Amino acid sequence: MSKPTLVILAAGMASRYGSMKQVEGFGPEGETIMDYSIFDAIRAGFGKVVFIIRESFAENFKNIFEPKLKGKIQTEYVYQELNYFLEGYKFPTERTKPWGTAHAVLCAMDAAKEPFAVINADDFYGKNAFQNAASFLSVGCTEKNYAIVGYDLIKTLSDYGTVNRGVCGLDNDGNLATVTERINISQKGGKIVSEDGLEPKELSVNTRVSMNFWCFHPSFFPYTKKLFQKFLNTYGQELKSEFFIPIVADEFIKEGGQVQVIPTSSTWFGVTYKEDAPFVKDSLNKLITAGEYPSGLWS
């Protein structure tokens, strides 16, 4: 059986953070958050990592990752560009924004031929999350059964501003029923609130949320390609419309597919704002001290 592949979404330019945080060093030897994800993926049994990036900073990426990953895991680079998978569709010439995460994953169609996981470049997911994902991809992943790694909302907030989260609704069997994008989430007066005009305004601390850690069968690609054409016909003329992975998951479920919710004991953290950076560095140092990671991942 072939080893699963890890697909990393790294094409965004991090507007809220203010710099190219995907390649910023947070570890003791300048390791990026991606380094920790790749390290966890390797020890969980993944055989390849596919970076989805913009072609304009491909050289920068390769210079950073090729020297340290050579001989440790197979690497491949694919590009997300506005004109990919349009099949003749004409979008407004003023549009500069990429088409979103589901479109980004589509760009890995020729690189991921085996069951694969999808993660964000700037999120730390933790060792257990990769172990559980690898187990699912090796045993449970089929054309009709995908998965998502779910985290508790309370563990995914920032002290420095609001966050947007995909809130998971579960069916009676504990599988994913819906993913609702909630925005402007923060903790106020001991409560977690979402100031986006939707109900409920207050969210439970135990709310399960998507941090964009998905597990897919290669059947995802033709299915998503078909949905992208529908998306373009409906929203393609909007300058900031985005084709998100939860849109695909929602349609997949409605059409009879199943998306399992994989629990994890891992701690999640990320860098939405510049002010998050010291917390991320401190969190990594604590994990290193506890023996979860070596002080130098690749040395």
Phi and psi in degrees as GROMACS dihedral restraints (atoms count N, CA, C in turn):
[ dihedral_restraints ]
;  ai    aj    ak    al  type     phi  dphi    fc
    3     4     5     6     1   -72.3    20    10
    4     5     6     7     1   150.3    20    10
    6     7     8     9     1   -74.2    20    10
    7     8     9    10     1   148.4    20    10
    9    10    11    12     1   -68.6    20    10
   10    11    12    13     1   160.7    20    10
   12    13    14    15     1  -109.3    20    10
   13    14    15    16     1   146.6    20    10
   15    16    17    18     1  -106.2    20    10
   16    17    18    19     1   122.5    20    10
   18    19    20    21     1  -106.3    20    10
   19    20    21    22     1   123.3    20    10
   21    22    23    24     1  -110.7    20    10
   22    23    24    25     1   122.6    20    10
   24    25    26    27     1   -82.7    20    10
   25    26    27    28     1   107.1    20    10
   27    28    29    30     1  -133.6    20    10
   28    29    30    31     1    24.7    20    10
   30    31    32    33     1   -88.7    20    10
   31    32    33    34     1   -17.8    20    10
   33    34    35    36     1   -72.3    20    10
   34    35    36    37     1   153.8    20    10
   36    37    38    39     1  -103.9    20    10
   37    38    39    40     1    11.5    20    10
   39    40    41    42     1    59.1    20    10
   40    41    42    43     1    64.4    20    10
   42    43    44    45     1   -64.3    20    10
   43    44    45    46     1   -41.0    20    10
   45    46    47    48     1   -71.4    20    10
   46    47    48    49     1   -33.6    20    10
   48    49    50    51     1   -74.9    20    10
   49    50    51    52     1   -31.3    20    10
   51    52    53    54     1    94.1    20    10
   52    53    54    55     1     3.1    20    10
   54    55    56    57     1  -160.6    20    10
   55    56    57    58     1  -179.7    20    10
   57    58    59    60     1   -83.6    20    10
   58    59    60    61     1    78.4    20    10
   60    61    62    63     1   -68.1    20    10
   61    62    63    64     1   -17.3    20    10
   63    64    65    66     1   -59.9    20    10
   64    65    66    67     1   -29.9    20    10
   66    67    68    69     1  -114.2    20    10
   67    68    69    70     1    17.3    20    10
   69    70    71    72     1   -78.2    20    10
   70    71    72    73     1   140.2    20    10
   72    73    74    75     1   -84.3    20    10
   73    74    75    76     1   127.6    20    10
   75    76    77    78     1  -119.3    20    10
   76    77    78    79     1   -21.1    20    10
   78    79    80    81     1   -83.1    20    10
   79    80    81    82     1   171.2    20    10
   81    82    83    84     1   -58.4    20    10
   82    83    84    85     1   -31.2    20    10
   84    85    86    87     1  -111.1    20    10
   85    86    87    88     1    31.1    20    10
   87    88    89    90     1    78.5    20    10
   88    89    90    91     1    19.0    20    10
   90    91    92    93     1   -66.3    20    10
   91    92    93    94     1   138.5    20    10
   93    94    95    96     1   -81.0    20    10
   94    95    96    97     1   168.0    20    10
   96    97    98    99     1   -61.8    20    10
   97    98    99   100     1   -35.6    20    10
   99   100   101   102     1   -58.8    20    10
  100   101   102   103     1   -36.2    20    10
  102   103   104   105     1   -57.1    20    10
  103   104   105   106     1   -43.0    20    10
  105   106   107   108     1   -67.0    20    10
  106   107   108   109     1   -39.2    20    10
  108   109   110   111     1   -63.7    20    10
  109   110   111   112     1   -43.0    20    10
  111   112   113   114     1   -67.4    20    10
  112   113   114   115     1   -40.6    20    10
  114   115   116   117     1   -59.1    20    10
  115   116   117   118     1   -46.0    20    10
  117   118   119   120     1   -64.5    20    10
  118   119   120   121     1   -38.5    20    10
  120   121   122   123     1   -65.2    20    10
  121   122   123   124     1   -42.2    20    10
  123   124   125   126     1   -60.8    20    10
  124   125   126   127     1   -47.4    20    10
  126   127   128   129     1   -75.2    20    10
  127   128   129   130     1   -13.2    20    10
  129   130   131   132     1   -88.5    20    10
  130   131   132   133     1    -9.7    20    10
  132   133   134   135     1   108.6    20    10
  133   134   135   136     1    11.3    20    10
  135   136   137   138     1   -71.8    20    10
  136   137   138   139     1   146.0    20    10
  138   139   140   141     1  -107.3    20    10
  139   140   141   142     1   -13.3    20    10
  141   142   143   144     1  -152.3    20    10
  142   143   144   145     1   147.2    20    10
  144   145   146   147     1  -120.7    20    10
  145   146   147   148     1   130.8    20    10
  147   148   149   150     1  -113.6    20    10
  148   149   150   151     1   118.6    20    10
  150   151   152   153     1   -92.1    20    10
  151   152   153   154     1   124.9    20    10
  153   154   155   156     1  -100.1    20    10
  154   155   156   157     1   113.2    20    10
  156   157   158   159     1  -135.5    20    10
  157   158   159   160     1   174.8    20    10
  159   160   161   162     1   -86.8    20    10
  160   161   162   163     1   139.0    20    10
  162   163   164   165     1   -60.1    20    10
  163   164   165   166     1   -26.7    20    10
  165   166   167   168     1   -66.5    20    10
  166   167   168   169     1   -24.1    20    10
  168   169   170   171     1  -118.9    20    10
  169   170   171   172     1    29.9    20    10
  171   172   173   174     1   -64.4    20    10
  172   173   174   175     1   -43.0    20    10
  174   175   176   177     1   -61.9    20    10
  175   176   177   178     1   -41.6    20    10
  177   178   179   180     1   -59.4    20    10
  178   179   180   181     1   -47.4    20    10
  180   181   182   183     1   -59.9    20    10
  181   182   183   184     1   -48.8    20    10
  183   184   185   186     1   -63.1    20    10
  184   185   186   187     1   -37.8    20    10
  186   187   188   189     1   -64.7    20    10
  187   188   189   190     1   -30.7    20    10
  189   190   191   192     1   -79.4    20    10
  190   191   192   193     1   -44.6    20    10
  192   193   194   195     1   -97.2    20    10
  193   194   195   196     1   -31.3    20    10
  195   196   197   198     1   -61.1    20    10
  196   197   198   199     1   -45.1    20    10
  198   199   200   201     1   -59.8    20    10
  199   200   201   202     1   -37.8    20    10
  201   202   203   204     1   -89.4    20    10
  202   203   204   205     1   -19.6    20    10
  204   205   206   207     1   -98.9    20    10
  205   206   207   208     1   -12.9    20    10
  207   208   209   210     1   -56.6    20    10
  208   209   210   211     1   125.7    20    10
  210   211   212   213     1    84.7    20    10
  211   212   213   214     1    -6.7    20    10
  213   214   215   216     1  -103.5    20    10
  214   215   216   217     1   -36.2    20    10
  216   217   218   219     1  -159.8    20    10
  217   218   219   220     1   146.3    20    10
  219   220   221   222     1   -67.7    20    10
  220   221   222   223     1   139.0    20    10
  222   223   224   225     1  -122.5    20    10
  223   224   225   226     1   148.9    20    10
  225   226   227   228     1  -148.1    20    10
  226   227   228   229     1   148.3    20    10
  228   229   230   231     1  -123.3    20    10
  229   230   231   232     1   128.3    20    10
  231   232   233   234     1  -127.7    20    10
  232   233   234   235     1   157.5    20    10
  234   235   236   237     1  -114.4    20    10
  235   236   237   238     1   140.5    20    10
  237   238   239   240     1  -103.5    20    10
  238   239   240   241     1   116.6    20    10
  240   241   242   243     1  -130.3    20    10
  241   242   243   244     1   154.0    20    10
  243   244   245   246     1   -58.1    20    10
  244   245   246   247     1   -32.3    20    10
  246   247   248   249     1   -89.9    20    10
  247   248   249   250     1     7.9    20    10
  249   250   251   252     1   -83.1    20    10
  250   251   252   253     1   137.8    20    10
  252   253   254   255     1    64.8    20    10
  253   254   255   256     1    23.3    20    10
  255   256   257   258     1   -81.7    20    10
  256   257   258   259     1   -25.7    20    10
  258   259   260   261     1    50.1    20    10
  259   260   261   262     1    46.6    20    10
  261   262   263   264     1    91.2    20    10
  262   263   264   265     1    -6.6    20    10
  264   265   266   267     1   -67.3    20    10
  265   266   267   268     1   136.4    20    10
  267   268   269   270     1  -103.5    20    10
  268   269   270   271     1   111.1    20    10
  270   271   272   273     1   -95.1    20    10
  271   272   273   274     1   163.0    20    10
  273   274   275   276     1   -58.3    20    10
  274   275   276   277     1   137.2    20    10
  276   277   278   279     1   -64.6    20    10
  277   278   279   280     1   -20.9    20    10
  279   280   281   282     1   -78.2    20    10
  280   281   282   283     1   -13.7    20    10
  282   283   284   285     1   -70.5    20    10
  283   284   285   286     1   131.3    20    10
  285   286   287   288     1  -123.3    20    10
  286   287   288   289     1   -19.0    20    10
  288   289   290   291     1   -72.0    20    10
  289   290   291   292     1   134.3    20    10
  291   292   293   294     1   -58.8    20    10
  292   293   294   295     1   164.8    20    10
  294   295   296   297     1   -82.7    20    10
  295   296   297   298     1    -0.1    20    10
  297   298   299   300     1   107.7    20    10
  298   299   300   301     1   177.8    20    10
  300   301   302   303     1   -68.1    20    10
  301   302   303   304     1   -37.9    20    10
  303   304   305   306     1   -67.5    20    10
  304   305   306   307     1   -38.0    20    10
  306   307   308   309     1   -64.8    20    10
  307   308   309   310     1   -38.5    20    10
  309   310   311   312     1   -60.7    20    10
  310   311   312   313     1   -45.4    20    10
  312   313   314   315     1   -63.0    20    10
  313   314   315   316     1   -37.3    20    10
  315   316   317   318     1   -53.2    20    10
  316   317   318   319     1   -34.3    20    10
  318   319   320   321     1   -66.2    20    10
  319   320   321   322     1   -12.5    20    10
  321   322   323   324     1   -94.6    20    10
  322   323   324   325     1    11.1    20    10
  324   325   326   327     1   -53.1    20    10
  325   326   327   328     1   -42.5    20    10
  327   328   329   330     1   -86.1    20    10
  328   329   330   331     1    -5.7    20    10
  330   331   332   333     1  -103.8    20    10
  331   332   333   334     1   -27.2    20    10
  333   334   335   336     1  -110.0    20    10
  334   335   336   337     1    97.2    20    10
  336   337   338   339     1  -100.8    20    10
  337   338   339   340     1    -2.4    20    10
  339   340   341   342     1  -123.4    20    10
  340   341   342   343     1   169.4    20    10
  342   343   344   345     1   -51.2    20    10
  343   344   345   346     1   140.1    20    10
  345   346   347   348     1  -142.6    20    10
  346   347   348   349     1   153.8    20    10
  348   349   350   351     1  -105.0    20    10
  349   350   351   352     1   151.1    20    10
  351   352   353   354     1  -123.0    20    10
  352   353   354   355     1   131.0    20    10
  354   355   356   357     1  -137.2    20    10
  355   356   357   358     1   164.6    20    10
  357   358   359   360     1   -82.5    20    10
  358   359   360   361     1   149.7    20    10
  360   361   362   363     1   -69.6    20    10
  361   362   363   364     1   -31.2    20    10
  363   364   365   366     1  -105.4    20    10
  364   365   366   367     1    19.9    20    10
  366   367   368   369     1  -116.1    20    10
  367   368   369   370     1   138.8    20    10
  369   370   371   372     1   -96.9    20    10
  370   371   372   373     1   122.0    20    10
  372   373   374   375     1  -104.9    20    10
  373   374   375   376     1   -29.4    20    10
  375   376   377   378     1    97.0    20    10
  376   377   378   379     1   150.9    20    10
  378   379   380   381     1   -55.3    20    10
  379   380   381   382     1   -48.6    20    10
  381   382   383   384     1   -63.5    20    10
  382   383   384   385     1   -34.8    20    10
  384   385   386   387     1   -62.0    20    10
  385   386   387   388     1   -42.0    20    10
  387   388   389   390     1   -70.4    20    10
  388   389   390   391     1   -37.1    20    10
  390   391   392   393     1   -61.8    20    10
  391   392   393   394     1   -46.3    20    10
  393   394   395   396     1   -67.3    20    10
  394   395   396   397     1   -38.8    20    10
  396   397   398   399     1   -65.0    20    10
  397   398   399   400     1   -43.4    20    10
  399   400   401   402     1   -62.1    20    10
  400   401   402   403     1   -39.8    20    10
  402   403   404   405     1   -62.3    20    10
  403   404   405   406     1   -44.1    20    10
  405   406   407   408     1   -64.3    20    10
  406   407   408   409     1   -45.8    20    10
  408   409   410   411     1   -63.9    20    10
  409   410   411   412     1   -30.2    20    10
  411   412   413   414     1   -82.1    20    10
  412   413   414   415     1   -25.9    20    10
  414   415   416   417     1  -121.9    20    10
  415   416   417   418     1   -45.1    20    10
  417   418   419   420     1  -103.0    20    10
  418   419   420   421     1    -8.6    20    10
  420   421   422   423     1   -80.6    20    10
  421   422   423   424     1   124.5    20    10
  423   424   425   426     1  -138.6    20    10
  424   425   426   427     1   179.2    20    10
  426   427   428   429     1   -62.1    20    10
  427   428   429   430     1   -23.3    20    10
  429   430   431   432     1  -111.7    20    10
  430   431   432   433     1     5.2    20    10
  432   433   434   435     1  -139.0    20    10
  433   434   435   436     1   102.8    20    10
  435   436   437   438     1  -104.9    20    10
  436   437   438   439     1  -175.2    20    10
  438   439   440   441     1  -154.6    20    10
  439   440   441   442     1   163.0    20    10
  441   442   443   444     1  -137.9    20    10
  442   443   444   445     1   141.5    20    10
  444   445   446   447     1   -87.4    20    10
  445   446   447   448     1   122.1    20    10
  447   448   449   450     1  -102.1    20    10
  448   449   450   451     1   138.4    20    10
  450   451   452   453     1  -119.4    20    10
  451   452   453   454     1   152.4    20    10
  453   454   455   456     1   -73.6    20    10
  454   455   456   457     1   130.7    20    10
  456   457   458   459     1   -52.2    20    10
  457   458   459   460     1   -42.4    20    10
  459   460   461   462     1   -58.1    20    10
  460   461   462   463     1   -26.4    20    10
  462   463   464   465     1   -90.3    20    10
  463   464   465   466     1     6.4    20    10
  465   466   467   468     1  -123.9    20    10
  466   467   468   469     1    13.6    20    10
  468   469   470   471     1   -88.5    20    10
  469   470   471   472     1   162.6    20    10
  471   472   473   474     1  -112.5    20    10
  472   473   474   475     1   143.8    20    10
  474   475   476   477     1   -80.0    20    10
  475   476   477   478     1    -4.6    20    10
  477   478   479   480     1  -118.0    20    10
  478   479   480   481     1    10.3    20    10
  480   481   482   483     1   162.3    20    10
  481   482   483   484     1   177.3    20    10
  483   484   485   486     1   -76.7    20    10
  484   485   486   487     1   159.9    20    10
  486   487   488   489     1  -130.0    20    10
  487   488   489   490     1   160.1    20    10
  489   490   491   492     1  -109.1    20    10
  490   491   492   493     1   136.2    20    10
  492   493   494   495     1  -139.1    20    10
  493   494   495   496     1   145.1    20    10
  495   496   497   498     1   -86.5    20    10
  496   497   498   499     1   105.7    20    10
  498   499   500   501     1   -80.9    20    10
  499   500   501   502     1   125.7    20    10
  501   502   503   504     1   -88.7    20    10
  502   503   504   505     1   125.8    20    10
  504   505   506   507     1   -99.6    20    10
  505   506   507   508     1   134.7    20    10
  507   508   509   510     1  -108.0    20    10
  508   509   510   511     1   148.8    20    10
  510   511   512   513     1   -87.6    20    10
  511   512   513   514     1  -175.0    20    10
  513   514   515   516     1   -66.0    20    10
  514   515   516   517     1   -19.5    20    10
  516   517   518   519     1   -94.5    20    10
  517   518   519   520     1     2.3    20    10
  519   520   521   522     1    84.0    20    10
  520   521   522   523     1     7.4    20    10
  522   523   524   525     1   -87.7    20    10
  523   524   525   526     1   166.4    20    10
  525   526   527   528     1   -68.1    20    10
  526   527   528   529     1   130.7    20    10
  528   529   530   531     1  -106.5    20    10
  529   530   531   532     1   -42.6    20    10
  531   532   533   534     1  -148.7    20    10
  532   533   534   535     1   157.5    20    10
  534   535   536   537     1  -127.1    20    10
  535   536   537   538     1   116.0    20    10
  537   538   539   540     1  -109.1    20    10
  538   539   540   541     1   120.5    20    10
  540   541   542   543     1   -73.6    20    10
  541   542   543   544     1   114.0    20    10
  543   544   545   546     1  -109.7    20    10
  544   545   546   547     1   137.2    20    10
  546   547   548   549     1  -119.7    20    10
  547   548   549   550     1   165.4    20    10
  549   550   551   552     1    55.8    20    10
  550   551   552   553     1    48.8    20    10
  552   553   554   555     1   -92.0    20    10
  553   554   555   556     1   134.0    20    10
  555   556   557   558     1  -154.8    20    10
  556   557   558   559     1   169.3    20    10
  558   559   560   561     1  -103.2    20    10
  559   560   561   562     1   123.6    20    10
  561   562   563   564     1  -136.2    20    10
  562   563   564   565     1   125.0    20    10
  564   565   566   567     1    56.9    20    10
  565   566   567   568     1    37.2    20    10
  567   568   569   570     1    80.3    20    10
  568   569   570   571     1     2.4    20    10
  570   571   572   573     1  -118.9    20    10
  571   572   573   574     1   152.8    20    10
  573   574   575   576     1  -100.8    20    10
  574   575   576   577     1   121.1    20    10
  576   577   578   579     1  -125.6    20    10
  577   578   579   580     1   149.5    20    10
  579   580   581   582     1  -117.9    20    10
  580   581   582   583     1   113.2    20    10
  582   583   584   585     1   -96.6    20    10
  583   584   585   586     1    69.1    20    10
  585   586   587   588     1  -125.6    20    10
  586   587   588   589     1     7.0    20    10
  588   589   590   591     1    84.8    20    10
  589   590   591   592     1    -4.5    20    10
  591   592   593   594     1   -94.5    20    10
  592   593   594   595     1   163.6    20    10
  594   595   596   597     1  -112.2    20    10
  595   596   597   598     1   147.6    20    10
  597   598   599   600     1   -76.3    20    10
  598   599   600   601     1   148.9    20    10
  600   601   602   603     1   -71.1    20    10
  601   602   603   604     1   -42.6    20    10
  603   604   605   606     1   -88.8    20    10
  604   605   606   607     1   132.6    20    10
  606   607   608   609     1  -111.8    20    10
  607   608   609   610     1   141.4    20    10
  609   610   611   612     1   -66.3    20    10
  610   611   612   613     1   147.3    20    10
  612   613   614   615     1   -64.0    20    10
  613   614   615   616     1   -22.6    20    10
  615   616   617   618     1   -92.7    20    10
  616   617   618   619     1     6.7    20    10
  618   619   620   621     1   -57.3    20    10
  619   620   621   622     1   129.9    20    10
  621   622   623   624     1   -87.4    20    10
  622   623   624   625     1   130.0    20    10
  624   625   626   627     1  -126.4    20    10
  625   626   627   628     1   155.5    20    10
  627   628   629   630     1   -87.5    20    10
  628   629   630   631     1   129.0    20    10
  630   631   632   633     1  -108.2    20    10
  631   632   633   634     1    25.7    20    10
  633   634   635   636     1    65.0    20    10
  634   635   636   637     1    40.3    20    10
  636   637   638   639     1  -112.1    20    10
  637   638   639   640     1    98.7    20    10
  639   640   641   642     1  -114.0    20    10
  640   641   642   643     1   156.6    20    10
  642   643   644   645     1  -127.2    20    10
  643   644   645   646     1   122.1    20    10
  645   646   647   648     1  -129.4    20    10
  646   647   648   649     1   153.2    20    10
  648   649   650   651     1   -87.7    20    10
  649   650   651   652     1   152.7    20    10
  651   652   653   654     1   -57.3    20    10
  652   653   654   655     1   -17.3    20    10
  654   655   656   657     1   -61.4    20    10
  655   656   657   658     1   -15.9    20    10
  657   658   659   660     1   -55.2    20    10
  658   659   660   661     1   -36.0    20    10
  660   661   662   663     1   -67.9    20    10
  661   662   663   664     1   -55.3    20    10
  663   664   665   666     1   -63.5    20    10
  664   665   666   667     1   -34.2    20    10
  666   667   668   669     1   -63.8    20    10
  667   668   669   670     1   -46.4    20    10
  669   670   671   672     1   -70.0    20    10
  670   671   672   673     1   -35.7    20    10
  672   673   674   675     1   -60.2    20    10
  673   674   675   676     1   -40.6    20    10
  675   676   677   678     1   -64.9    20    10
  676   677   678   679     1   -43.8    20    10
  678   679   680   681     1   -67.0    20    10
  679   680   681   682     1   -31.6    20    10
  681   682   683   684     1   -64.0    20    10
  682   683   684   685     1   -36.2    20    10
  684   685   686   687     1   -64.1    20    10
  685   686   687   688     1   -39.6    20    10
  687   688   689   690     1   -64.2    20    10
  688   689   690   691     1   -41.0    20    10
  690   691   692   693     1   -61.1    20    10
  691   692   693   694     1   -46.4    20    10
  693   694   695   696     1   -60.5    20    10
  694   695   696   697     1   -42.4    20    10
  696   697   698   699     1   -64.2    20    10
  697   698   699   700     1   -26.6    20    10
  699   700   701   702     1   -95.3    20    10
  700   701   702   703     1   -42.4    20    10
  702   703   704   705     1  -122.0    20    10
  703   704   705   706     1     0.8    20    10
  705   706   707   708     1   -63.3    20    10
  706   707   708   709     1   -21.1    20    10
  708   709   710   711     1   -87.8    20    10
  709   710   711   712     1    -6.5    20    10
  711   712   713   714     1   -82.0    20    10
  712   713   714   715     1   129.6    20    10
  714   715   716   717     1   -65.6    20    10
  715   716   717   718     1   -26.6    20    10
  717   718   719   720     1  -119.6    20    10
  718   719   720   721     1    15.5    20    10
  720   721   722   723     1   -65.9    20    10
  721   722   723   724     1   145.8    20    10
  723   724   725   726     1  -135.8    20    10
  724   725   726   727     1   139.1    20    10
  726   727   728   729     1   -96.6    20    10
  727   728   729   730     1    93.8    20    10
  729   730   731   732     1   -87.8    20    10
  730   731   732   733     1   155.2    20    10
  732   733   734   735     1   -56.3    20    10
  733   734   735   736     1   -42.0    20    10
  735   736   737   738     1   -59.1    20    10
  736   737   738   739     1   -26.2    20    10
  738   739   740   741     1   -62.5    20    10
  739   740   741   742     1   -43.3    20    10
  741   742   743   744     1   -67.3    20    10
  742   743   744   745     1   -45.2    20    10
  744   745   746   747     1   -60.6    20    10
  745   746   747   748     1   -40.6    20    10
  747   748   749   750     1   -62.8    20    10
  748   749   750   751     1   -46.4    20    10
  750   751   752   753     1   -65.5    20    10
  751   752   753   754     1   -39.1    20    10
  753   754   755   756     1   -58.8    20    10
  754   755   756   757     1   -44.8    20    10
  756   757   758   759     1   -66.9    20    10
  757   758   759   760     1   -43.7    20    10
  759   760   761   762     1   -60.7    20    10
  760   761   762   763     1   -29.8    20    10
  762   763   764   765     1   -93.1    20    10
  763   764   765   766     1    13.1    20    10
  765   766   767   768     1   102.8    20    10
  766   767   768   769     1    -0.6    20    10
  768   769   770   771     1   -77.9    20    10
  769   770   771   772     1   164.0    20    10
  771   772   773   774     1  -121.4    20    10
  772   773   774   775     1   137.7    20    10
  774   775   776   777     1  -122.3    20    10
  775   776   777   778     1   106.5    20    10
  777   778   779   780     1   -71.4    20    10
  778   779   780   781     1   150.6    20    10
  780   781   782   783     1  -104.3    20    10
  781   782   783   784     1   111.9    20    10
  783   784   785   786     1   -88.8    20    10
  784   785   786   787     1   120.2    20    10
  786   787   788   789     1   -75.3    20    10
  787   788   789   790     1   159.4    20    10
  789   790   791   792     1  -147.9    20    10
  790   791   792   793     1   145.6    20    10
  792   793   794   795     1   -91.4    20    10
  793   794   795   796     1    -2.5    20    10
  795   796   797   798     1   -69.4    20    10
  796   797   798   799     1   152.8    20    10
  798   799   800   801     1   -92.6    20    10
  799   800   801   802     1   132.7    20    10
  801   802   803   804     1   -99.6    20    10
  802   803   804   805     1   142.6    20    10
  804   805   806   807     1  -153.2    20    10
  805   806   807   808     1   157.8    20    10
  807   808   809   810     1  -152.2    20    10
  808   809   810   811     1   178.9    20    10
  810   811   812   813     1  -122.6    20    10
  811   812   813   814     1    87.1    20    10
  813   814   815   816     1   -81.3    20    10
  814   815   816   817     1   -39.5    20    10
  816   817   818   819     1  -122.9    20    10
  817   818   819   820     1   156.7    20    10
  819   820   821   822     1   -52.7    20    10
  820   821   822   823     1   -39.0    20    10
  822   823   824   825     1   -66.7    20    10
  823   824   825   826     1   -15.5    20    10
  825   826   827   828     1   -74.2    20    10
  826   827   828   829     1   -20.1    20    10
  828   829   830   831     1   -56.9    20    10
  829   830   831   832     1   -48.2    20    10
  831   832   833   834     1   -60.5    20    10
  832   833   834   835     1   -36.4    20    10
  834   835   836   837     1   -64.3    20    10
  835   836   837   838     1   -41.5    20    10
  837   838   839   840     1   -62.8    20    10
  838   839   840   841     1   -46.3    20    10
  840   841   842   843     1   -61.1    20    10
  841   842   843   844     1   -42.4    20    10
  843   844   845   846     1   -65.2    20    10
  844   845   846   847     1   -40.5    20    10
  846   847   848   849     1   -63.9    20    10
  847   848   849   850     1   -41.8    20    10
  849   850   851   852     1   -64.4    20    10
  850   851   852   853     1   -41.8    20    10
  852   853   854   855     1   -61.2    20    10
  853   854   855   856     1   -38.0    20    10
  855   856   857   858     1   -66.7    20    10
  856   857   858   859     1   -38.8    20    10
  858   859   860   861     1   -67.4    20    10
  859   860   861   862     1   -36.8    20    10
  861   862   863   864     1   -65.7    20    10
  862   863   864   865     1   -44.5    20    10
  864   865   866   867     1   -61.2    20    10
  865   866   867   868     1   -36.0    20    10
  867   868   869   870     1   -77.9    20    10
  868   869   870   871     1    -4.3    20    10
  870   871   872   873     1    88.7    20    10
  871   872   873   874     1     8.3    20    10
  873   874   875   876     1   -69.9    20    10
  874   875   876   877     1   -32.7    20    10
  876   877   878   879     1  -138.6    20    10
  877   878   879   880     1   150.4    20    10
  879   880   881   882     1   -71.6    20    10
  880   881   882   883     1   158.3    20    10
  882   883   884   885     1   -64.6    20    10
  883   884   885   886     1   -30.9    20    10
  885   886   887   888     1  -121.8    20    10
  886   887   888   889     1   113.3    20    10
  888   889   890   891     1   -60.1    20    10
  889   890   891   892     1   -41.0    20    10
  891   892   893   894     1  -111.6    20    10
  892   893   894   895     1    -3.9    20    10
